[in-house]
């Protein structure tokens, strides 16, 4: 009887014991995956000449994004073709192709690659094998890249999937004004017009040198912040422009001679050219003049100063009524321009 009672007890309450055991396993698994203290640090390996700096795998419930940053330590400039990175994740039989920036990679420069792929759950661990294609520049990079010269290098990365961050890669175009200068990001020099990739919330050292003798005076930015020698991108696309020159408060133009018998407009544009039909706008300063003003000098005052690198002046007249004018730039230099009409500009700088 006692044996039968024991069997009946087990049959009656076995479901409860099983439920408790399953619940304990689920709770343990949830804690193991979700507890931040258990998240493994990302590991990433590439070849000796291409040092892997960091990698991240993000998911938003619909798709995923793999991002990797590596450094060119090959002691030679390299070029990256379109679709330079392929990933081969463990969760899919297919491979996924992505892009790497910048395409032209100086020695010591960081490269950021991004690949979109199928959805993987947040908190899961992913082991990703990837290949990066590049070409050695000898000595300068030439596009399009010659397929026969492409080198493939393989890497691996292991990390836990993190929450998705929109616009995690932010493209930044680097400019200098005057053109032809060099901008240094994290100590690496990039030519005027180069495009680099900043990861969201990353901070980079930045400075610049000019192709002229002018000193660096200010930065202008779009979707970026430059302060105290550091730069970050707040959105994409972004741009950073280094301006070289000296802050000046005025430039001048002098009327030398004319055969004109009508009143005209005289205008100056600082740091740029006058647009078509400039008498309607687009100038820095404008005056109404006539032949009675020959010999007069007109001063274009800039209350807060300007980083000067060029000026353009013109008169709203036509062929047969030309003017001779003289530019006087921010440095006190002069340039005389005969035969000025509304489509011609006296340019200096």
BELUR-V822635 format. One record per backbone hydrogen bond with DSSP energy under -1.0 kcal/mol. CO is the residue of the C=O (numbers start at 1). NH is the residue of the N-H. If there is no record, write none. Layout:
co: {CO	CO}
nh: {NH	NH}
//
This chain:
co: {1	2	3	4	5	6	7	8	9	10	13	14	15	16	17	18	19	20	21	22	23	24	25	26	27	28	29	30	31	35	36	43	45	49	51	54	56	57	58	59	63	64	65	66	67	68	69	69	70	71	71	72	77	78	79	84	85	86	87	88	96	98	99	101	103	105	106	109	111	112	113	114	115	117	121	124	126	128	129	130	131	132	134	135	146	147	151	153	155	156	157	158	159	161	162	168	170	171	172	173	174	175	177	181	182	183	184	185	188	190	191	194	196	198	199	204	205	207	209	215	218	220	222	223	223	225	227	229	230	231	232	238	239	240	241	242	243	243	246	248	249	251	252	253	254	255	257	264	265	266	267	268	268	269	277	278	285	287	289	290	291	293	296	298	300	302	306	306	310	311	312	313	314	315	317	318	322	323	324	324	325	326	327	328	329	333	335	337	340	341	346	348}
nh: {5	6	7	8	9	10	11	12	13	14	17	18	19	20	21	22	23	24	25	26	27	28	29	30	31	32	33	34	35	38	39	158	156	73	71	69	67	162	65	164	60	117	58	115	56	113	53	54	111	51	73	108	137	105	135	133	98	131	96	129	87	85	114	112	80	78	109	72	70	101	68	99	66	64	124	161	159	157	88	155	86	153	151	79	149	150	134	132	130	45	128	43	126	123	59	200	198	238	196	240	193	242	244	192	209	190	207	188	185	183	194	174	172	170	202	231	186	184	182	245	243	241	239	234	235	232	230	206	227	204	225	173	222	175	220	177	217	218	308	306	302	300	328	298	326	295	324	289	316	287	314	284	285	312	280	281	268	266	264	293	294	296	255	253	251	305	248	308	271	348	269	346	267	317	342	321	259	340	256	257	337	254	335	252	332	329	327	325	323	344	313	311}
//
